[in-house]
Amino acid sequence: MVNGLRNRDLVAGLYAKPAIDAAEKKRRSARVSRQLRLLRAHGLLKKVAKTHRYQVTDRGRTILTALHAARQASTQKLVDLAA
């Protein structure tokens, strides 16, 4: 969170194996670029000026926390919480 994230970091994290050729490397980078652009359009990421880095916005942190909590929750936990 402190340093932000780059396209290169995300490609390395999303794909377990390295690209087999330059075309595949470019395709992966382009796919991540489109996803970053979508996240920026929704206000979840902001570009750090004069760098290749992105920072998660306050709104993005709120949404990511909610998504993480929802993903970790089970039906039984929610039923117990409601009771």
PDB file with SEQRES, HELIX, SHEET and CRYST1 records, atoms N, CA, C and O in Angstrom:
SEQRES   1 A   83  MET VAL ASN GLY LEU ARG ASN ARG ASP LEU VAL ALA GLY          
SEQRES   2 A   83  LEU TYR ALA LYS PRO ALA ILE ASP ALA ALA GLU LYS LYS          
SEQRES   3 A   83  ARG ARG SER ALA ARG VAL SER ARG GLN LEU ARG LEU LEU          
SEQRES   4 A   83  ARG ALA HIS GLY LEU LEU LYS LYS VAL ALA LYS THR HIS          
SEQRES   5 A   83  ARG TYR GLN VAL THR ASP ARG GLY ARG THR ILE LEU THR          
SEQRES   6 A   83  ALA LEU HIS ALA ALA ARG GLN ALA SER THR GLN LYS LEU          
SEQRES   7 A   83  VAL ASP LEU ALA ALA                                          
HELIX    1 AA1 ASN A    7  LEU A   14  1                                   8    
HELIX    2 AA2 ALA A   22  ALA A   41  1                                  20    
HELIX    3 AA3 ASP A   58  GLN A   72  1                                  15    
HELIX    4 AA4 THR A   75  ALA A   82  1                                   8    
SHEET    1 AA1 2 LEU A  45  LYS A  47  0                                        
SHEET    2 AA1 2 ARG A  53  VAL A  56 -1                                        
CRYST1    1.000    1.000    1.000  90.00  90.00  90.00 P 1           1          
ATOM      1  N   MET A   1       0.810  -1.195   0.000  1.00  0.00           N  
ATOM      2  CA  MET A   1       0.000   0.000   0.000  1.00  0.00           C  
ATOM      3  C   MET A   1       0.858   1.266   0.000  1.00  0.00           C  
ATOM      4  O   MET A   1       0.501   2.258  -0.635  1.00  0.00           O  
ATOM      5  N   VAL A   2       1.975   1.236   0.701  1.00  0.00           N  
ATOM      6  CA  VAL A   2       2.793   2.433   0.813  1.00  0.00           C  
ATOM      7  C   VAL A   2       3.427   2.781  -0.531  1.00  0.00           C  
ATOM      8  O   VAL A   2       3.393   3.937  -0.954  1.00  0.00           O  
ATOM      9  N   ASN A   3       4.004   1.787  -1.202  1.00  0.00           N  
ATOM     10  CA  ASN A   3       4.677   2.042  -2.472  1.00  0.00           C  
ATOM     11  C   ASN A   3       3.721   2.091  -3.652  1.00  0.00           C  
ATOM     12  O   ASN A   3       4.083   2.580  -4.722  1.00  0.00           O  
ATOM     13  N   GLY A   4       2.525   1.597  -3.473  1.00  0.00           N  
ATOM     14  CA  GLY A   4       1.597   1.526  -4.583  1.00  0.00           C  
ATOM     15  C   GLY A   4       1.856   0.266  -5.390  1.00  0.00           C  
ATOM     16  O   GLY A   4       2.580  -0.625  -4.946  1.00  0.00           O  
ATOM     17  N   LEU A   5       1.268   0.193  -6.570  1.00  0.00           N  
ATOM     18  CA  LEU A   5       1.449  -0.979  -7.403  1.00  0.00           C  
ATOM     19  C   LEU A   5       1.676  -0.566  -8.843  1.00  0.00           C  
ATOM     20  O   LEU A   5       1.290   0.520  -9.274  1.00  0.00           O  
ATOM     21  N   ARG A   6       2.319  -1.472  -9.575  1.00  0.00           N  
ATOM     22  CA  ARG A   6       2.605  -1.230 -10.982  1.00  0.00           C  
ATOM     23  C   ARG A   6       2.000  -2.346 -11.816  1.00  0.00           C  
ATOM     24  O   ARG A   6       1.664  -3.408 -11.293  1.00  0.00           O  
ATOM     25  N   ASN A   7       1.866  -2.110 -13.083  1.00  0.00           N  
ATOM     26  CA  ASN A   7       1.391  -3.115 -14.012  1.00  0.00           C  
ATOM     27  C   ASN A   7       2.292  -4.346 -13.911  1.00  0.00           C  
ATOM     28  O   ASN A   7       1.796  -5.472 -13.860  1.00  0.00           O  
ATOM     29  N   ARG A   8       3.578  -4.148 -13.884  1.00  0.00           N  
ATOM     30  CA  ARG A   8       4.545  -5.241 -13.832  1.00  0.00           C  
ATOM     31  C   ARG A   8       4.353  -6.095 -12.581  1.00  0.00           C  
ATOM     32  O   ARG A   8       4.467  -7.319 -12.641  1.00  0.00           O  
ATOM     33  N   ASP A   9       4.064  -5.456 -11.456  1.00  0.00           N  
ATOM     34  CA  ASP A   9       3.827  -6.179 -10.208  1.00  0.00           C  
ATOM     35  C   ASP A   9       2.580  -7.050 -10.315  1.00  0.00           C  
ATOM     36  O   ASP A   9       2.568  -8.197  -9.869  1.00  0.00           O  
ATOM     37  N   LEU A  10       1.541  -6.494 -10.908  1.00  0.00           N  
ATOM     38  CA  LEU A  10       0.292  -7.232 -11.039  1.00  0.00           C  
ATOM     39  C   LEU A  10       0.425  -8.407 -11.998  1.00  0.00           C  
ATOM     40  O   LEU A  10      -0.103  -9.486 -11.731  1.00  0.00           O  
ATOM     41  N   VAL A  11       1.116  -8.212 -13.099  1.00  0.00           N  
ATOM     42  CA  VAL A  11       1.326  -9.301 -14.055  1.00  0.00           C  
ATOM     43  C   VAL A  11       2.065 -10.445 -13.376  1.00  0.00           C  
ATOM     44  O   VAL A  11       1.706 -11.609 -13.551  1.00  0.00           O  
ATOM     45  N   ALA A  12       3.092 -10.121 -12.607  1.00  0.00           N  
ATOM     46  CA  ALA A  12       3.861 -11.154 -11.905  1.00  0.00           C  
ATOM     47  C   ALA A  12       3.000 -11.883 -10.878  1.00  0.00           C  
ATOM     48  O   ALA A  12       3.169 -13.086 -10.677  1.00  0.00           O  
ATOM     49  N   GLY A  13       2.083 -11.176 -10.229  1.00  0.00           N  
ATOM     50  CA  GLY A  13       1.229 -11.785  -9.222  1.00  0.00           C  
ATOM     51  C   GLY A  13       0.074 -12.589  -9.797  1.00  0.00           C  
ATOM     52  O   GLY A  13      -0.359 -13.575  -9.201  1.00  0.00           O  
ATOM     53  N   LEU A  14      -0.428 -12.168 -10.956  1.00  0.00           N  
ATOM     54  CA  LEU A  14      -1.587 -12.839 -11.547  1.00  0.00           C  
ATOM     55  C   LEU A  14      -1.230 -14.096 -12.327  1.00  0.00           C  
ATOM     56  O   LEU A  14      -2.035 -15.024 -12.409  1.00  0.00           O  
ATOM     57  N   TYR A  15      -0.047 -14.133 -12.890  1.00  0.00           N  
ATOM     58  CA  TYR A  15       0.357 -15.257 -13.718  1.00  0.00           C  
ATOM     59  C   TYR A  15       1.513 -15.997 -13.045  1.00  0.00           C  
ATOM     60  O   TYR A  15       2.568 -15.419 -12.787  1.00  0.00           O  
ATOM     61  N   ALA A  16       1.298 -17.277 -12.768  1.00  0.00           N  
ATOM     62  CA  ALA A  16       2.298 -18.078 -12.052  1.00  0.00           C  
ATOM     63  C   ALA A  16       3.545 -18.318 -12.898  1.00  0.00           C  
ATOM     64  O   ALA A  16       4.666 -18.254 -12.395  1.00  0.00           O  
ATOM     65  N   LYS A  17       3.344 -18.591 -14.175  1.00  0.00           N  
ATOM     66  CA  LYS A  17       4.468 -18.898 -15.064  1.00  0.00           C  
ATOM     67  C   LYS A  17       4.838 -17.663 -15.882  1.00  0.00           C  
ATOM     68  O   LYS A  17       3.962 -16.883 -16.258  1.00  0.00           O  
ATOM     69  N   PRO A  18       6.124 -17.482 -16.159  1.00  0.00           N  
ATOM     70  CA  PRO A  18       6.514 -16.351 -17.011  1.00  0.00           C  
ATOM     71  C   PRO A  18       6.018 -16.549 -18.444  1.00  0.00           C  
ATOM     72  O   PRO A  18       5.759 -17.671 -18.879  1.00  0.00           O  
ATOM     73  N   ALA A  19       5.895 -15.451 -19.154  1.00  0.00           N  
ATOM     74  CA  ALA A  19       5.431 -15.492 -20.541  1.00  0.00           C  
ATOM     75  C   ALA A  19       6.423 -16.271 -21.401  1.00  0.00           C  
ATOM     76  O   ALA A  19       7.634 -16.199 -21.195  1.00  0.00           O  
ATOM     77  N   ILE A  20       5.886 -17.021 -22.373  1.00  0.00           N  
ATOM     78  CA  ILE A  20       6.757 -17.838 -23.218  1.00  0.00           C  
ATOM     79  C   ILE A  20       7.410 -17.035 -24.345  1.00  0.00           C  
ATOM     80  O   ILE A  20       8.461 -17.422 -24.856  1.00  0.00           O  
ATOM     81  N   ASP A  21       6.797 -15.934 -24.726  1.00  0.00           N  
ATOM     82  CA  ASP A  21       7.389 -15.097 -25.773  1.00  0.00           C  
ATOM     83  C   ASP A  21       6.976 -13.640 -25.550  1.00  0.00           C  
ATOM     84  O   ASP A  21       6.182 -13.330 -24.662  1.00  0.00           O  
ATOM     85  N   ALA A  22       7.526 -12.774 -26.363  1.00  0.00           N  
ATOM     86  CA  ALA A  22       7.273 -11.339 -26.219  1.00  0.00           C  
ATOM     87  C   ALA A  22       5.806 -10.989 -26.469  1.00  0.00           C  
ATOM     88  O   ALA A  22       5.260 -10.092 -25.828  1.00  0.00           O  
ATOM     89  N   ALA A  23       5.172 -11.700 -27.402  1.00  0.00           N  
ATOM     90  CA  ALA A  23       3.766 -11.418 -27.707  1.00  0.00           C  
ATOM     91  C   ALA A  23       2.883 -11.738 -26.508  1.00  0.00           C  
ATOM     92  O   ALA A  23       1.962 -10.983 -26.198  1.00  0.00           O  
ATOM     93  N   GLU A  24       3.154 -12.838 -25.839  1.00  0.00           N  
ATOM     94  CA  GLU A  24       2.375 -13.206 -24.652  1.00  0.00           C  
ATOM     95  C   GLU A  24       2.615 -12.207 -23.528  1.00  0.00           C  
ATOM     96  O   GLU A  24       1.680 -11.851 -22.810  1.00  0.00           O  
ATOM     97  N   LYS A  25       3.842 -11.755 -23.367  1.00  0.00           N  
ATOM     98  CA  LYS A  25       4.166 -10.758 -22.342  1.00  0.00           C  
ATOM     99  C   LYS A  25       3.385  -9.467 -22.597  1.00  0.00           C  
ATOM    100  O   LYS A  25       2.845  -8.866 -21.668  1.00  0.00           O  
ATOM    101  N   LYS A  26       3.331  -9.055 -23.849  1.00  0.00           N  
ATOM    102  CA  LYS A  26       2.615  -7.839 -24.220  1.00  0.00           C  
ATOM    103  C   LYS A  26       1.109  -8.010 -24.013  1.00  0.00           C  
ATOM    104  O   LYS A  26       0.437  -7.086 -23.555  1.00  0.00           O  
ATOM    105  N   ARG A  27       0.581  -9.181 -24.348  1.00  0.00           N  
ATOM    106  CA  ARG A  27      -0.846  -9.463 -24.177  1.00  0.00           C  
ATOM    107  C   ARG A  27      -1.242  -9.402 -22.698  1.00  0.00           C  
ATOM    108  O   ARG A  27      -2.281  -8.840 -22.349  1.00  0.00           O  
ATOM    109  N   ARG A  28      -0.408  -9.983 -21.838  1.00  0.00           N  
ATOM    110  CA  ARG A  28      -0.677  -9.957 -20.404  1.00  0.00           C  
ATOM    111  C   ARG A  28      -0.640  -8.536 -19.868  1.00  0.00           C  
ATOM    112  O   ARG A  28      -1.510  -8.139 -19.093  1.00  0.00           O  
ATOM    113  N   SER A  29       0.353  -7.778 -20.275  1.00  0.00           N  
ATOM    114  CA  SER A  29       0.484  -6.402 -19.827  1.00  0.00           C  
ATOM    115  C   SER A  29      -0.704  -5.562 -20.289  1.00  0.00           C  
ATOM    116  O   SER A  29      -1.207  -4.728 -19.536  1.00  0.00           O  
ATOM    117  N   ALA A  30      -1.149  -5.779 -21.520  1.00  0.00           N  
ATOM    118  CA  ALA A  30      -2.285  -5.040 -22.060  1.00  0.00           C  
ATOM    119  C   ALA A  30      -3.565  -5.371 -21.294  1.00  0.00           C  
ATOM    120  O   ALA A  30      -4.386  -4.491 -21.036  1.00  0.00           O  
ATOM    121  N   ARG A  31      -3.729  -6.645 -20.932  1.00  0.00           N  
ATOM    122  CA  ARG A  31      -4.919  -7.057 -20.176  1.00  0.00           C  
ATOM    123  C   ARG A  31      -4.943  -6.373 -18.810  1.00  0.00           C  
ATOM    124  O   ARG A  31      -5.984  -5.874 -18.383  1.00  0.00           O  
ATOM    125  N   VAL A  32      -3.808  -6.351 -18.131  1.00  0.00           N  
ATOM    126  CA  VAL A  32      -3.730  -5.700 -16.824  1.00  0.00           C  
ATOM    127  C   VAL A  32      -3.942  -4.194 -16.983  1.00  0.00           C  
ATOM    128  O   VAL A  32      -4.581  -3.573 -16.134  1.00  0.00           O  
ATOM    129  N   SER A  33      -3.423  -3.603 -18.046  1.00  0.00           N  
ATOM    130  CA  SER A  33      -3.622  -2.171 -18.293  1.00  0.00           C  
ATOM    131  C   SER A  33      -5.104  -1.830 -18.425  1.00  0.00           C  
ATOM    132  O   SER A  33      -5.564  -0.817 -17.898  1.00  0.00           O  
ATOM    133  N   ARG A  34      -5.844  -2.677 -19.127  1.00  0.00           N  
ATOM    134  CA  ARG A  34      -7.293  -2.448 -19.270  1.00  0.00           C  
ATOM    135  C   ARG A  34      -7.988  -2.551 -17.919  1.00  0.00           C  
ATOM    136  O   ARG A  34      -8.899  -1.775 -17.632  1.00  0.00           O  
ATOM    137  N   GLN A  35      -7.572  -3.495 -17.091  1.00  0.00           N  
ATOM    138  CA  GLN A  35      -8.172  -3.639 -15.768  1.00  0.00           C  
ATOM    139  C   GLN A  35      -7.836  -2.440 -14.877  1.00  0.00           C  
ATOM    140  O   GLN A  35      -8.686  -1.961 -14.127  1.00  0.00           O  
ATOM    141  N   LEU A  36      -6.598  -1.962 -14.964  1.00  0.00           N  
ATOM    142  CA  LEU A  36      -6.207  -0.776 -14.193  1.00  0.00           C  
ATOM    143  C   LEU A  36      -7.024   0.439 -14.633  1.00  0.00           C  
ATOM    144  O   LEU A  36      -7.458   1.235 -13.801  1.00  0.00           O  
ATOM    145  N   ARG A  37      -7.226   0.574 -15.923  1.00  0.00           N  
ATOM    146  CA  ARG A  37      -8.004   1.693 -16.449  1.00  0.00           C  
ATOM    147  C   ARG A  37      -9.441   1.639 -15.939  1.00  0.00           C  
ATOM    148  O   ARG A  37     -10.029   2.673 -15.622  1.00  0.00           O  
ATOM    149  N   LEU A  38     -10.007   0.433 -15.859  1.00  0.00           N  
ATOM    150  CA  LEU A  38     -11.358   0.259 -15.347  1.00  0.00           C  
ATOM    151  C   LEU A  38     -11.432   0.628 -13.863  1.00  0.00           C  
ATOM    152  O   LEU A  38     -12.376   1.289 -13.431  1.00  0.00           O  
ATOM    153  N   LEU A  39     -10.442   0.202 -13.094  1.00  0.00           N  
ATOM    154  CA  LEU A  39     -10.413   0.540 -11.668  1.00  0.00           C  
ATOM    155  C   LEU A  39     -10.246   2.042 -11.458  1.00  0.00           C  
ATOM    156  O   LEU A  39     -10.827   2.605 -10.531  1.00  0.00           O  
ATOM    157  N   ARG A  40      -9.464   2.689 -12.305  1.00  0.00           N  
ATOM    158  CA  ARG A  40      -9.318   4.145 -12.222  1.00  0.00           C  
ATOM    159  C   ARG A  40     -10.627   4.831 -12.573  1.00  0.00           C  
ATOM    160  O   ARG A  40     -10.997   5.818 -11.938  1.00  0.00           O  
ATOM    161  N   ALA A  41     -11.325   4.324 -13.567  1.00  0.00           N  
ATOM    162  CA  ALA A  41     -12.595   4.928 -13.982  1.00  0.00           C  
ATOM    163  C   ALA A  41     -13.637   4.840 -12.872  1.00  0.00           C  
ATOM    164  O   ALA A  41     -14.496   5.715 -12.753  1.00  0.00           O  
ATOM    165  N   HIS A  42     -13.564   3.795 -12.067  1.00  0.00           N  
ATOM    166  CA  HIS A  42     -14.504   3.620 -10.958  1.00  0.00           C  
ATOM    167  C   HIS A  42     -14.031   4.330  -9.695  1.00  0.00           C  
ATOM    168  O   HIS A  42     -14.723   4.303  -8.677  1.00  0.00           O  
ATOM    169  N   GLY A  43     -12.875   4.956  -9.748  1.00  0.00           N  
ATOM    170  CA  GLY A  43     -12.387   5.719  -8.610  1.00  0.00           C  
ATOM    171  C   GLY A  43     -11.752   4.876  -7.520  1.00  0.00           C  
ATOM    172  O   GLY A  43     -11.627   5.335  -6.384  1.00  0.00           O  
ATOM    173  N   LEU A  44     -11.348   3.658  -7.838  1.00  0.00           N  
ATOM    174  CA  LEU A  44     -10.727   2.786  -6.841  1.00  0.00           C  
ATOM    175  C   LEU A  44      -9.218   2.938  -6.801  1.00  0.00           C  
ATOM    176  O   LEU A  44      -8.581   2.647  -5.789  1.00  0.00           O  
ATOM    177  N   LEU A  45      -8.651   3.395  -7.907  1.00  0.00           N  
ATOM    178  CA  LEU A  45      -7.211   3.641  -8.003  1.00  0.00           C  
ATOM    179  C   LEU A  45      -6.982   5.053  -8.493  1.00  0.00           C  
ATOM    180  O   LEU A  45      -7.822   5.636  -9.180  1.00  0.00           O  
ATOM    181  N   LYS A  46      -5.832   5.594  -8.131  1.00  0.00           N  
ATOM    182  CA  LYS A  46      -5.422   6.874  -8.698  1.00  0.00           C  
ATOM    183  C   LYS A  46      -3.961   6.746  -9.131  1.00  0.00           C  
ATOM    184  O   LYS A  46      -3.180   6.018  -8.520  1.00  0.00           O  
ATOM    185  N   LYS A  47      -3.619   7.450 -10.171  1.00  0.00           N  
ATOM    186  CA  LYS A  47      -2.268   7.417 -10.722  1.00  0.00           C  
ATOM    187  C   LYS A  47      -1.382   8.316  -9.897  1.00  0.00           C  
ATOM    188  O   LYS A  47      -1.780   9.424  -9.537  1.00  0.00           O  
ATOM    189  N   VAL A  48      -0.178   7.849  -9.590  1.00  0.00           N  
ATOM    190  CA  VAL A  48       0.813   8.679  -8.909  1.00  0.00           C  
ATOM    191  C   VAL A  48       1.537   9.465  -9.999  1.00  0.00           C  
ATOM    192  O   VAL A  48       2.079   8.881 -10.936  1.00  0.00           O  
ATOM    193  N   ALA A  49       1.543  10.775  -9.874  1.00  0.00           N  
ATOM    194  CA  ALA A  49       2.101  11.649 -10.907  1.00  0.00           C  
ATOM    195  C   ALA A  49       3.566  11.323 -11.192  1.00  0.00           C  
ATOM    196  O   ALA A  49       4.352  11.077 -10.278  1.00  0.00           O  
ATOM    197  N   LYS A  50       3.912  11.324 -12.470  1.00  0.00           N  
ATOM    198  CA  LYS A  50       5.274  11.146 -12.973  1.00  0.00           C  
ATOM    199  C   LYS A  50       5.890   9.799 -12.603  1.00  0.00           C  
ATOM    200  O   LYS A  50       7.112   9.682 -12.510  1.00  0.00           O  
ATOM    201  N   THR A  51       5.058   8.787 -12.392  1.00  0.00           N  
ATOM    202  CA  THR A  51       5.544   7.436 -12.126  1.00  0.00           C  
ATOM    203  C   THR A  51       4.665   6.445 -12.883  1.00  0.00           C  
ATOM    204  O   THR A  51       3.697   6.830 -13.538  1.00  0.00           O  
ATOM    205  N   HIS A  52       5.011   5.181 -12.783  1.00  0.00           N  
ATOM    206  CA  HIS A  52       4.196   4.117 -13.362  1.00  0.00           C  
ATOM    207  C   HIS A  52       3.374   3.435 -12.274  1.00  0.00           C  
ATOM    208  O   HIS A  52       2.916   2.308 -12.460  1.00  0.00           O  
ATOM    209  N   ARG A  53       3.187   4.098 -11.155  1.00  0.00           N  
ATOM    210  CA  ARG A  53       2.535   3.497  -9.992  1.00  0.00           C  
ATOM    211  C   ARG A  53       1.107   4.003  -9.801  1.00  0.00           C  
ATOM    212  O   ARG A  53       0.730   5.083 -10.257  1.00  0.00           O  
ATOM    213  N   TYR A  54       0.340   3.179  -9.114  1.00  0.00           N  
ATOM    214  CA  TYR A  54      -1.039   3.504  -8.775  1.00  0.00           C  
ATOM    215  C   TYR A  54      -1.204   3.322  -7.276  1.00  0.00           C  
ATOM    216  O   TYR A  54      -0.573   2.450  -6.678  1.00  0.00           O  
ATOM    217  N   GLN A  55      -2.057   4.151  -6.664  1.00  0.00           N  
ATOM    218  CA  GLN A  55      -2.390   4.051  -5.249  1.00  0.00           C  
ATOM    219  C   GLN A  55      -3.880   3.732  -5.122  1.00  0.00           C  
ATOM    220  O   GLN A  55      -4.697   4.201  -5.914  1.00  0.00           O  
ATOM    221  N   VAL A  56      -4.213   2.938  -4.125  1.00  0.00           N  
ATOM    222  CA  VAL A  56      -5.619   2.651  -3.837  1.00  0.00           C  
ATOM    223  C   VAL A  56      -6.201   3.874  -3.124  1.00  0.00           C  
ATOM    224  O   VAL A  56      -5.606   4.386  -2.175  1.00  0.00           O  
ATOM    225  N   THR A  57      -7.358   4.335  -3.583  1.00  0.00           N  
ATOM    226  CA  THR A  57      -7.997   5.499  -2.984  1.00  0.00           C  
ATOM    227  C   THR A  57      -8.704   5.101  -1.679  1.00  0.00           C  
ATOM    228  O   THR A  57      -8.826   3.916  -1.370  1.00  0.00           O  
ATOM    229  N   ASP A  58      -9.160   6.088  -0.928  1.00  0.00           N  
ATOM    230  CA  ASP A  58      -9.915   5.806   0.298  1.00  0.00           C  
ATOM    231  C   ASP A  58     -11.185   5.021  -0.021  1.00  0.00           C  
ATOM    232  O   ASP A  58     -11.542   4.077   0.684  1.00  0.00           O  
ATOM    233  N   ARG A  59     -11.847   5.421  -1.074  1.00  0.00           N  
ATOM    234  CA  ARG A  59     -13.053   4.698  -1.512  1.00  0.00           C  
ATOM    235  C   ARG A  59     -12.701   3.261  -1.889  1.00  0.00           C  
ATOM    236  O   ARG A  59     -13.440   2.328  -1.576  1.00  0.00           O  
ATOM    237  N   GLY A  60     -11.572   3.096  -2.558  1.00  0.00           N  
ATOM    238  CA  GLY A  60     -11.118   1.768  -2.944  1.00  0.00           C  
ATOM    239  C   GLY A  60     -10.823   0.890  -1.741  1.00  0.00           C  
ATOM    240  O   GLY A  60     -11.147  -0.297  -1.739  1.00  0.00           O  
ATOM    241  N   ARG A  61     -10.206   1.473  -0.714  1.00  0.00           N  
ATOM    242  CA  ARG A  61      -9.922   0.710   0.509  1.00  0.00           C  
ATOM    243  C   ARG A  61     -11.207   0.245   1.184  1.00  0.00           C  
ATOM    244  O   ARG A  61     -11.297  -0.887   1.658  1.00  0.00           O  
ATOM    245  N   THR A  62     -12.193   1.126   1.222  1.00  0.00           N  
ATOM    246  CA  THR A  62     -13.481   0.773   1.820  1.00  0.00           C  
ATOM    247  C   THR A  62     -14.122  -0.389   1.071  1.00  0.00           C  
ATOM    248  O   THR A  62     -14.603  -1.343   1.683  1.00  0.00           O  
ATOM    249  N   ILE A  63     -14.127  -0.304  -0.237  1.00  0.00           N  
ATOM    250  CA  ILE A  63     -14.743  -1.348  -1.051  1.00  0.00           C  
ATOM    251  C   ILE A  63     -13.952  -2.646  -0.959  1.00  0.00           C  
ATOM    252  O   ILE A  63     -14.544  -3.721  -0.859  1.00  0.00           O  
ATOM    253  N   LEU A  64     -12.633  -2.565  -0.992  1.00  0.00           N  
ATOM    254  CA  LEU A  64     -11.811  -3.771  -0.871  1.00  0.00           C  
ATOM    255  C   LEU A  64     -12.013  -4.457   0.476  1.00  0.00           C  
ATOM    256  O   LEU A  64     -12.062  -5.685   0.545  1.00  0.00           O  
ATOM    257  N   THR A  65     -12.131  -3.680   1.538  1.00  0.00           N  
ATOM    258  CA  THR A  65     -12.376  -4.245   2.862  1.00  0.00           C  
ATOM    259  C   THR A  65     -13.725  -4.945   2.908  1.00  0.00           C  
ATOM    260  O   THR A  65     -13.843  -6.039   3.459  1.00  0.00           O  
ATOM    261  N   ALA A  66     -14.742  -4.316   2.331  1.00  0.00           N  
ATOM    262  CA  ALA A  66     -16.076  -4.922   2.304  1.00  0.00           C  
ATOM    263  C   ALA A  66     -16.078  -6.211   1.483  1.00  0.00           C  
ATOM    264  O   ALA A  66     -16.688  -7.201   1.886  1.00  0.00           O  
ATOM    265  N   LEU A  67     -15.408  -6.203   0.348  1.00  0.00           N  
ATOM    266  CA  LEU A  67     -15.332  -7.409  -0.485  1.00  0.00           C  
ATOM    267  C   LEU A  67     -14.595  -8.533   0.225  1.00  0.00           C  
ATOM    268  O   LEU A  67     -14.994  -9.695   0.155  1.00  0.00           O  
ATOM    269  N   HIS A  68     -13.521  -8.177   0.906  1.00  0.00           N  
ATOM    270  CA  HIS A  68     -12.753  -9.188   1.634  1.00  0.00           C  
ATOM    271  C   HIS A  68     -13.593  -9.793   2.759  1.00  0.00           C  
ATOM    272  O   HIS A  68     -13.578 -11.007   2.962  1.00  0.00           O  
ATOM    273  N   ALA A  69     -14.316  -8.958   3.482  1.00  0.00           N  
ATOM    274  CA  ALA A  69     -15.172  -9.442   4.562  1.00  0.00           C  
ATOM    275  C   ALA A  69     -16.283 -10.335   4.014  1.00  0.00           C  
ATOM    276  O   ALA A  69     -16.598 -11.368   4.605  1.00  0.00           O  
ATOM    277  N   ALA A  70     -16.868  -9.946   2.900  1.00  0.00           N  
ATOM    278  CA  ALA A  70     -17.932 -10.746   2.299  1.00  0.00           C  
ATOM    279  C   ALA A  70     -17.407 -12.092   1.818  1.00  0.00           C  
ATOM    280  O   ALA A  70     -18.083 -13.115   1.933  1.00  0.00           O  
ATOM    281  N   ARG A  71     -16.215 -12.077   1.288  1.00  0.00           N  
ATOM    282  CA  ARG A  71     -15.622 -13.325   0.798  1.00  0.00           C  
ATOM    283  C   ARG A  71     -15.281 -14.273   1.941  1.00  0.00           C  
ATOM    284  O   ARG A  71     -15.370 -15.491   1.786  1.00  0.00           O  
ATOM    285  N   GLN A  72     -14.895 -13.725   3.083  1.00  0.00           N  
ATOM    286  CA  GLN A  72     -14.529 -14.539   4.237  1.00  0.00           C  
ATOM    287  C   GLN A  72     -15.746 -15.031   5.011  1.00  0.00           C  
ATOM    288  O   GLN A  72     -15.653 -16.009   5.753  1.00  0.00           O  
ATOM    289  N   ALA A  73     -16.870 -14.374   4.847  1.00  0.00           N  
ATOM    290  CA  ALA A  73     -18.076 -14.717   5.606  1.00  0.00           C  
ATOM    291  C   ALA A  73     -18.696 -16.002   5.062  1.00  0.00           C  
ATOM    292  O   ALA A  73     -18.704 -16.242   3.855  1.00  0.00           O  
ATOM    293  N   SER A  74     -19.206 -16.811   5.964  1.00  0.00           N  
ATOM    294  CA  SER A  74     -19.950 -17.985   5.560  1.00  0.00           C  
ATOM    295  C   SER A  74     -21.424 -17.758   5.891  1.00  0.00           C  
ATOM    296  O   SER A  74     -21.763 -16.842   6.640  1.00  0.00           O  
ATOM    297  N   THR A  75     -22.280 -18.579   5.339  1.00  0.00           N  
ATOM    298  CA  THR A  75     -23.702 -18.461   5.605  1.00  0.00           C  
ATOM    299  C   THR A  75     -23.980 -18.657   7.089  1.00  0.00           C  
ATOM    300  O   THR A  75     -24.803 -17.952   7.673  1.00  0.00           O  
ATOM    301  N   GLN A  76     -23.291 -19.613   7.692  1.00  0.00           N  
ATOM    302  CA  GLN A  76     -23.514 -19.885   9.109  1.00  0.00           C  
ATOM    303  C   GLN A  76     -23.096 -18.686   9.970  1.00  0.00           C  
ATOM    304  O   GLN A  76     -23.784 -18.351  10.935  1.00  0.00           O  
ATOM    305  N   LYS A  77     -21.983 -18.044   9.631  1.00  0.00           N  
ATOM    306  CA  LYS A  77     -21.559 -16.855  10.383  1.00  0.00           C  
ATOM    307  C   LYS A  77     -22.578 -15.741  10.281  1.00  0.00           C  
ATOM    308  O   LYS A  77     -22.843 -15.051  11.266  1.00  0.00           O  
ATOM    309  N   LEU A  78     -23.149 -15.555   9.112  1.00  0.00           N  
ATOM    310  CA  LEU A  78     -24.140 -14.504   8.907  1.00  0.00           C  
ATOM    311  C   LEU A  78     -25.424 -14.807   9.672  1.00  0.00           C  
ATOM    312  O   LEU A  78     -26.038 -13.898  10.231  1.00  0.00           O  
ATOM    313  N   VAL A  79     -25.835 -16.068   9.703  1.00  0.00           N  
ATOM    314  CA  VAL A  79     -27.028 -16.455  10.456  1.00  0.00           C  
ATOM    315  C   VAL A  79     -26.802 -16.233  11.937  1.00  0.00           C  
ATOM    316  O   VAL A  79     -27.681 -15.716  12.627  1.00  0.00           O  
ATOM    317  N   ASP A  80     -25.630 -16.618  12.439  1.00  0.00           N  
ATOM    318  CA  ASP A  80     -25.306 -16.408  13.841  1.00  0.00           C  
ATOM    319  C   ASP A  80     -25.264 -14.920  14.192  1.00  0.00           C  
ATOM    320  O   ASP A  80     -25.691 -14.518  15.275  1.00  0.00           O  
ATOM    321  N   LEU A  81     -24.760 -14.128  13.292  1.00  0.00           N  
ATOM    322  CA  LEU A  81     -24.669 -12.693  13.506  1.00  0.00           C  
ATOM    323  C   LEU A  81     -26.052 -12.046  13.557  1.00  0.00           C  
ATOM    324  O   LEU A  81     -26.291 -11.124  14.336  1.00  0.00           O  
ATOM    325  N   ALA A  82     -26.951 -12.542  12.718  1.00  0.00           N  
ATOM    326  CA  ALA A  82     -28.299 -11.984  12.663  1.00  0.00           C  
ATOM    327  C   ALA A  82     -29.134 -12.379  13.883  1.00  0.00           C  
ATOM    328  O   ALA A  82     -30.077 -11.677  14.247  1.00  0.00           O  
ATOM    329  N   ALA A  83     -28.789 -13.485  14.501  1.00  0.00           N  
ATOM    330  CA  ALA A  83     -29.599 -13.967  15.647  1.00  0.00           C  
ATOM    331  C   ALA A  83     -29.286 -13.252  16.923  1.00  0.00           C  
ATOM    332  O   ALA A  83     -29.883 -13.548  17.958  1.00  0.00           O  
TER     333      ALA A  83                                                      
END                                                                             
